[in-house]
Amino acid sequence: MSRARTLVEVVARALAELPEEVSVSETPGQDSELIELFTAPGDLGRMIGRRGRTAAAFRTLASVAAEKEGCNVTVEFRDGSPNDGR
């Protein structure tokens, strides 16, 4: 588990109304890793924020954490659980 994934998960659980519904998956790729953040349907707006500012902050924090490990990350936000087939 990377620092970036851990950081995204901790911050997301702190922001969510339903922290037990927060799930984070990490998929390695050729050029960068993909971090997917799954939340309860009502919490997705909290993760994105007004004008996407919270989402931008998530991406910035994850990028800095990944840079310390020598890799790049992409953070994507998903509505629902990873088992929903999305």
DSSP file (Angstrom, degrees, kcal/mol; ACC not computed):
  #  RESIDUE AA STRUCTURE BP1 BP2  ACC     N-H-->O    O-->H-N    N-H-->O    O-->H-N    TCO  KAPPA ALPHA  PHI   PSI    X-CA   Y-CA   Z-CA
    1    1 A M              0   0    0      0, 0.0     2,-0.1     0, 0.0     0, 0.0   0.000 360.0 360.0 360.0 129.5    0.0    0.0    0.0
    2    2 A S     >  -     0   0    0      1,-0.1     4,-2.0     4,-0.0     5,-0.2  -0.352 360.0-116.0 -84.1 163.9    1.5    3.3   -1.1
    3    3 A R  H  > S+     0   0    0      1,-0.2     4,-2.7     2,-0.2     5,-0.2   0.890 115.7  55.2 -61.9 -40.4    1.7    6.5    0.9
    4    4 A A  H  > S+     0   0    0      1,-0.2     4,-2.5     2,-0.2    -1,-0.2   0.915 108.0  47.5 -62.5 -44.0   -0.6    8.2   -1.6
    5    5 A R  H  > S+     0   0    0      2,-0.2     4,-2.3     1,-0.2    -1,-0.2   0.927 113.2  48.3 -63.1 -45.2   -3.4    5.6   -1.2
    6    6 A T  H  X S+     0   0    0     -4,-2.0     4,-2.5     1,-0.2    -2,-0.2   0.912 111.8  49.8 -61.4 -43.6   -3.1    5.8    2.6
    7    7 A L  H  X S+     0   0    0     -4,-2.7     4,-2.3     1,-0.2     5,-0.3   0.920 110.8  48.8 -62.5 -45.5   -3.3    9.6    2.6
    8    8 A V  H  X S+     0   0    0     -4,-2.5     4,-2.3     1,-0.2    -1,-0.2   0.911 112.7  48.8 -61.1 -42.9   -6.4    9.6    0.3
    9    9 A E  H  X S+     0   0    0     -4,-2.3     4,-2.3     2,-0.2    -2,-0.2   0.919 111.7  47.7 -65.8 -43.9   -8.1    7.1    2.5
   10   10 A V  H  X S+     0   0    0     -4,-2.5     4,-1.6     2,-0.2    -2,-0.2   0.928 115.2  44.5 -64.3 -45.8   -7.4    8.9    5.8
   11   11 A V  H  X S+     0   0    0     -4,-2.3     4,-1.7    -5,-0.2    -1,-0.2   0.906 113.1  51.4 -66.7 -41.2   -8.5   12.3    4.5
   12   12 A A  H  X S+     0   0    0     -4,-2.3     4,-2.0    -5,-0.3    -2,-0.2   0.907 109.0  50.1 -63.3 -42.1  -11.6   10.8    2.8
   13   13 A R  H  < S+     0   0    0     -4,-2.3    -1,-0.2     1,-0.2    -2,-0.2   0.856 109.4  52.7 -65.0 -33.7  -12.7    9.1    6.0
   14   14 A A  H  < S+     0   0    0     -4,-1.6    -1,-0.2    -5,-0.2    -2,-0.2   0.843 115.0  40.9 -69.2 -33.1  -12.3   12.3    7.9
   15   15 A L  H  < S+     0   0    0     -4,-1.7    -2,-0.2    -5,-0.1    -1,-0.2   0.755  96.7  95.0 -85.3 -26.0  -14.5   14.2    5.4
   16   16 A A     <  -     0   0    0     -4,-2.0    27,-0.0    -5,-0.2     4,-0.0  -0.337  63.0-148.5 -75.1 145.6  -17.2   11.6    4.9
   17   17 A E  S    S+     0   0    0      1,-0.3    -1,-0.1    23,-0.1     3,-0.1   0.801 104.7  37.9 -74.4 -31.2  -20.5   11.5    6.8
   18   18 A L  S >  S+     0   0    0      1,-0.1     3,-2.0    22,-0.1     4,-0.3  -0.706  71.7 171.9-118.4  77.2  -20.4    7.7    6.4
   19   19 A P  G >  S+     0   0    0      0, 0.0     3,-1.2     0, 0.0    -1,-0.1   0.762  74.5  64.7 -61.8 -24.8  -16.7    6.9    6.9
   20   20 A E  G 3  S+     0   0    0      1,-0.2    -7,-0.0    -3,-0.1    -2,-0.0   0.700  97.2  57.8 -71.1 -16.4  -17.4    3.1    6.9
   21   21 A E  G <  S+     0   0    0     -3,-2.0     2,-0.3    -8,-0.1    -1,-0.2   0.492  82.0 107.3 -88.8  -5.1  -18.6    3.4    3.3
   22   22 A V    <   +     0   0    0     -3,-1.2     2,-0.4    -4,-0.3    17,-0.2  -0.597  43.9 172.9 -78.7 131.9  -15.2    4.8    2.1
   23   23 A S  E     -A   38   0A   0     15,-2.5    15,-3.4    -2,-0.3     2,-0.4  -0.998  13.4-163.6-139.7 139.8  -13.1    2.4    0.0
   24   24 A V  E     -A   37   0A   0     -2,-0.4     2,-0.3    13,-0.2    13,-0.2  -0.987   4.4-171.1-128.0 131.6   -9.9    3.1   -1.9
   25   25 A S  E     -A   36   0A   0     11,-2.3    11,-2.5    -2,-0.4     2,-0.4  -0.902   7.7-154.3-119.8 153.1   -8.4    0.9   -4.5
   26   26 A E  E     -A   35   0A   0     -2,-0.3     9,-0.2     9,-0.2    -2,-0.0  -0.992   8.9-175.2-130.2 127.5   -5.0    1.2   -6.1
   27   27 A T  E     -A   34   0A   0      7,-2.9     7,-3.1    -2,-0.4     2,-0.2  -0.974  20.2-136.5-125.4 117.9   -4.1   -0.1   -9.6
   28   28 A P  E     -A   33   0A   0      0, 0.0     2,-0.2     0, 0.0     5,-0.2  -0.480  27.1-179.3 -72.7 143.1   -0.6    0.1  -10.9
   29   29 A G        -     0   0    0      3,-0.6     4,-0.0    -2,-0.2     0, 0.0  -0.652  40.7 -94.0-127.5-174.3   -0.1    1.2  -14.5
   30   30 A Q  S    S+     0   0    0     -2,-0.2     3,-0.1     1,-0.1    -1,-0.1   0.966 119.0  14.7 -69.5 -53.0    2.8    1.7  -16.9
   31   31 A D  S    S-     0   0    0      1,-0.2    41,-0.4    40,-0.0     2,-0.3   0.750 134.5  -0.9 -96.2 -27.1    3.4    5.4  -16.3
   32   32 A S        -     0   0    0     39,-0.1    -3,-0.6    -5,-0.1     2,-0.3  -0.965  70.0-102.2-155.5 168.5    1.4    6.0  -13.1
   33   33 A E  E     -Ab  28  73A   0     39,-2.8    41,-2.3    -2,-0.3     2,-0.5  -0.748  28.1-136.6 -97.7 147.7   -0.8    4.4  -10.5
   34   34 A L  E     -Ab  27  74A   0     -7,-3.1    -7,-2.9    -2,-0.3     2,-0.5  -0.915  15.2-167.7-105.3 124.3   -4.6    4.8  -10.4
   35   35 A I  E     -Ab  26  75A   0     39,-3.3    41,-2.7    -2,-0.5     2,-0.5  -0.960   5.7-164.3-111.3 121.1   -6.2    5.5   -7.1
   36   36 A E  E     -Ab  25  76A   0    -11,-2.5   -11,-2.3    -2,-0.5     2,-0.6  -0.920   4.0-156.8-109.1 128.3  -10.0    5.2   -7.1
   37   37 A L  E     -Ab  24  77A   0     39,-2.9    41,-3.4    -2,-0.5     2,-0.4  -0.917   8.6-167.3-107.1 115.9  -11.9    6.6   -4.2
   38   38 A F  E     +Ab  23  78A   0    -15,-3.4   -15,-2.5    -2,-0.6     2,-0.3  -0.878  13.7 169.4-104.9 133.4  -15.4    5.0   -3.6
   39   39 A T  E     - b   0  79A   0     39,-1.5    41,-2.9    -2,-0.4   -17,-0.1  -0.862  42.7 -80.8-134.7 168.8  -17.9    6.7   -1.3
   40   40 A A    >>  -     0   0    0    -22,-0.3     3,-1.6    -2,-0.3     4,-0.8  -0.397  53.9-105.3 -63.2 150.6  -21.5    6.5   -0.3
   41   41 A P  G >4 S+     0   0    0      0, 0.0     3,-0.6     0, 0.0     4,-0.4   0.828 120.0  50.0 -51.9 -37.5  -23.7    8.4   -2.9
   42   42 A G  G 34 S+     0   0    0      1,-0.2     4,-0.3     2,-0.1     3,-0.2   0.692 106.8  55.8 -75.9 -17.8  -24.3   11.3   -0.6
   43   43 A D  G <> S+     0   0    0     -3,-1.6     4,-1.7     1,-0.2     3,-0.3   0.586  81.7  84.6 -91.3 -10.8  -20.6   11.8    0.2
   44   44 A L  H <X S+     0   0    0     -4,-0.8     4,-1.7    -3,-0.6     5,-0.2   0.903  88.9  53.1 -60.0 -41.1  -19.3   12.1   -3.3
   45   45 A G  H  > S+     0   0    0     -4,-0.4     4,-2.9     1,-0.2    -1,-0.2   0.856 105.9  54.1 -62.1 -35.1  -20.1   15.9   -3.4
   46   46 A R  H  4 S+     0   0    0     -4,-0.3    -1,-0.2    -3,-0.3    -2,-0.2   0.869 108.2  49.7 -65.5 -36.2  -18.1   16.3   -0.2
   47   47 A M  H  < S+     0   0    0     -4,-1.7    11,-0.2     1,-0.2    -2,-0.2   0.827 116.8  40.5 -73.0 -31.4  -15.1   14.7   -1.8
   48   48 A I  H  < S-     0   0    0     -4,-1.7     7,-2.0    -5,-0.2     6,-0.8   0.888  95.3-169.8 -84.8 -42.2  -15.3   16.9   -4.9
   49   49 A G    ><  -     0   0    0     -4,-2.9     3,-1.6     5,-0.2     2,-0.3   0.003  40.1 -30.7  78.7 173.6  -16.2   20.1   -3.1
   50   50 A R  G >  S-     0   0    0      1,-0.3     3,-1.9     2,-0.2     4,-0.2  -0.480 133.3  -7.2 -68.6 129.7  -17.3   23.4   -4.6
   51   51 A R  G 3  S-     0   0    0      1,-0.3    -1,-0.3    -2,-0.3    -2,-0.1   0.713 123.7 -71.7  55.4  22.6  -15.8   24.0   -8.0
   52   52 A G  G <> S+     0   0    0     -3,-1.6     4,-2.2     1,-0.1    -1,-0.3   0.676  96.1 135.2  74.8  17.3  -13.7   20.8   -7.5
   53   53 A R  H <> S+     0   0    0     -3,-1.9     4,-2.0     2,-0.2    -4,-0.2   0.892  71.6  47.3 -69.1 -39.1  -11.4   22.4   -5.0
   54   54 A T  H  > S+     0   0    0     -6,-0.8     4,-2.4     2,-0.2    -5,-0.2   0.909 112.2  50.7 -68.4 -40.3  -11.5   19.5   -2.6
   55   55 A A  H  > S+     0   0    0     -7,-2.0     4,-2.4     1,-0.2    -2,-0.2   0.904 109.6  51.0 -61.7 -41.2  -10.8   17.1   -5.4
   56   56 A A  H  X S+     0   0    0     -4,-2.2     4,-2.3    -8,-0.3    -1,-0.2   0.888 109.3  50.7 -63.3 -38.9   -7.9   19.2   -6.6
   57   57 A A  H  X S+     0   0    0     -4,-2.0     4,-2.7     2,-0.2     5,-0.2   0.906 108.7  51.7 -65.8 -41.4   -6.5   19.2   -3.0
   58   58 A F  H  X S+     0   0    0     -4,-2.4     4,-2.6   -11,-0.2     5,-0.2   0.942 111.8  47.1 -56.7 -48.1   -6.8   15.4   -2.9
   59   59 A R  H  X S+     0   0    0     -4,-2.4     4,-2.2     1,-0.2    -2,-0.2   0.880 112.0  49.7 -64.8 -38.8   -4.9   15.1   -6.2
   60   60 A T  H  X S+     0   0    0     -4,-2.3     4,-2.3     2,-0.2    -1,-0.2   0.940 112.4  46.7 -65.7 -47.2   -2.2   17.5   -5.0
   61   61 A L  H  X S+     0   0    0     -4,-2.7     4,-2.3     1,-0.2    -2,-0.2   0.915 113.7  48.6 -61.0 -43.5   -1.7   15.7   -1.7
   62   62 A A  H  X S+     0   0    0     -4,-2.6     4,-2.5    -5,-0.2    -1,-0.2   0.891 110.4  51.7 -64.5 -39.4   -1.6   12.3   -3.5
   63   63 A S  H  X S+     0   0    0     -4,-2.2     4,-2.3    -5,-0.2    -1,-0.2   0.908 110.5  47.7 -64.1 -42.1    0.9   13.6   -6.1
   64   64 A V  H  X S+     0   0    0     -4,-2.3     4,-1.4     2,-0.2    -2,-0.2   0.920 113.4  47.8 -65.6 -43.1    3.3   14.9   -3.4
   65   65 A A  H  X S+     0   0    0     -4,-2.3     4,-0.6     1,-0.2    -2,-0.2   0.900 114.1  46.7 -64.2 -40.6    3.1   11.7   -1.5
   66   66 A A  H ><>S+     0   0    0     -4,-2.5     5,-2.1     1,-0.2     3,-1.0   0.856 105.2  60.3 -69.8 -35.0    3.7    9.6   -4.6
   67   67 A E  H ><5S+     0   0    0     -4,-2.3     3,-1.1     1,-0.3    -1,-0.2   0.857  98.0  58.7 -61.6 -34.9    6.6   11.8   -5.7
   68   68 A K  H 3<5S+     0   0    0     -4,-1.4    -1,-0.3     1,-0.3    -2,-0.2   0.771 108.7  45.9 -64.6 -24.7    8.4   10.9   -2.5
   69   69 A E  T <<5S-     0   0    0     -3,-1.0    -1,-0.3    -4,-0.6    -2,-0.2   0.406 121.5-109.8 -96.5  -0.1    8.2    7.3   -3.6
   70   70 A G  T < 5S+     0   0    0     -3,-1.1     2,-0.3    -4,-0.4    -3,-0.2   0.795  81.5  96.8  80.3  29.6    9.3    8.2   -7.1
   71   71 A C      < -     0   0    0     -5,-2.1     2,-0.3    -8,-0.1    -1,-0.3  -0.865  65.3-117.9-139.7 175.7    6.0    7.6   -9.0
   72   72 A N        -     0   0    0    -41,-0.4   -39,-2.8    -2,-0.3     2,-0.3  -0.852  25.1-161.9-114.6 151.7    3.0    9.4  -10.4
   73   73 A V  E     -b   33   0A   0     -2,-0.3     2,-0.4   -41,-0.2   -39,-0.2  -0.949  12.7-155.4-133.4 155.3   -0.6    9.0   -9.4
   74   74 A T  E     -b   34   0A   0    -41,-2.3   -39,-3.3    -2,-0.3     2,-0.5  -0.999  15.1-153.7-124.4 130.9   -4.1    9.7  -10.8
   75   75 A V  E     -b   35   0A   0     -2,-0.4     2,-0.4   -41,-0.2   -39,-0.2  -0.923  13.4-177.1-109.2 127.1   -7.0   10.1   -8.3
   76   76 A E  E     -b   36   0A   0    -41,-2.7   -39,-2.9    -2,-0.5     2,-0.4  -0.943  17.7-137.8-122.8 146.8  -10.5    9.3   -9.5
   77   77 A F  E     -b   37   0A   0     -2,-0.4     2,-0.4   -41,-0.2   -39,-0.2  -0.879  20.1-172.0-108.8 131.1  -13.7    9.7   -7.6
   78   78 A R  E     -b   38   0A   0    -41,-3.4   -39,-1.5    -2,-0.4     2,-0.6  -0.932  20.7-132.2-125.8 146.3  -16.5    7.0   -7.8
   79   79 A D  E    S+b   39   0A   0     -2,-0.4     2,-0.2   -41,-0.2   -39,-0.2  -0.858  75.0   6.8 -95.9 122.7  -20.0    6.9   -6.5
   80   80 A G  S    S-     0   0    0    -41,-2.9   -41,-0.2    -2,-0.6    -2,-0.1  -0.532 101.9 -41.9 103.2-171.5  -20.9    3.7   -4.7
   81   81 A S    >   -     0   0    0     -2,-0.2     3,-1.7   -43,-0.1     5,-0.4  -0.552  49.2-114.7 -93.8 159.5  -18.8    0.7   -3.7
   82   82 A P  G >  S+     0   0    0      0, 0.0     3,-0.7     0, 0.0     4,-0.1   0.690 113.5  63.7 -65.6 -16.6  -16.1   -1.0   -5.9
   83   83 A N  G 3  S+     0   0    0      1,-0.2    -3,-0.0     2,-0.1     0, 0.0   0.387  75.7  89.6 -88.2   3.6  -18.3   -4.1   -6.1
   84   84 A D  G <  S-     0   0    0     -3,-1.7    -1,-0.2     1,-0.1    -4,-0.0   0.527 103.8-112.9 -77.6  -4.6  -21.1   -2.3   -7.9
   85   85 A G    <         0   0    0     -3,-0.7    -2,-0.1    -4,-0.1    -1,-0.1   0.728 360.0 360.0  81.2  21.5  -19.5   -3.2  -11.3
   86   86 A R              0   0    0     -5,-0.4    -3,-0.1    -4,-0.1    -7,-0.1   0.423 360.0 360.0 -95.8 360.0  -18.6    0.4  -12.1
